[in-house]
Amino acid sequence: MVRLLALGAVAAVLSAVAPAGAAPEETGRAEAIFQEGRSLLADGRYADACRSFSESQALDPASGTLLALAYCQELSGLLASAWTNYRAAAELAQREGQPARHDAAAGQFKGLADRLSFLTVVVPPELAKEPGLKVMRDGIELPPAQFGTAIPVDGGTYRLEASLPERGTWTATVTINAERDKKTLVVELIAPPGERSAPVLT
């Protein structure tokens, strides 16, 4: 019930939101896409609505649009993405002088914190220092600063891959539950070269 009331508060704030701030032609297009997102959200088409809000935000960044995107992502069960965007919306709303948006976003950001799921990718120190090492998650390279750090992630299945010249490739897949899940993968890229898989540590 508390969660529903909080979402209701966000919905109330969003009822008065409209993009603003970019060049007139971009603002008009962003507004049209934003309103399309609202209609899709009302129809329960969350994935399509989130895409519309994301496109509107790219055209005309505003705290209200970012708040709408986060709200849509939360309804979709993409809690880590929603958490990230609620935080960004709160910071942007504060800069814009929009206290209602700030409070709504900050409240949701704090409320989601204990529901997040995390993935930790551990790279042994002797491997992390090797030049040319690449660690990828779903095709996106992980920066070394994230090695060994629990990173909030949305629920779903992820593919991890590590590679090093002349030492082959290591791969693993891991499935994360949408809420309160924690998984750890240890990169095991060792000689002899070849394709390797790693167990998931819980």
PyMOL commands that set and color helices and strands:
alter all, ss='L'
color gray80, all
select helices_A, chain A and resi 2-14+24-42+46-59+63-75+79-96+99-115+125-128+144-146
alter helices_A, ss='H'
color red, helices_A
select strands_A, chain A and resi 117-122+134-137+140-141+150-153+156-164+168-176+182-186+195-197+200-201
alter strands_A, ss='S'
color yellow, strands_A
deselect
rebuild
show_as cartoon
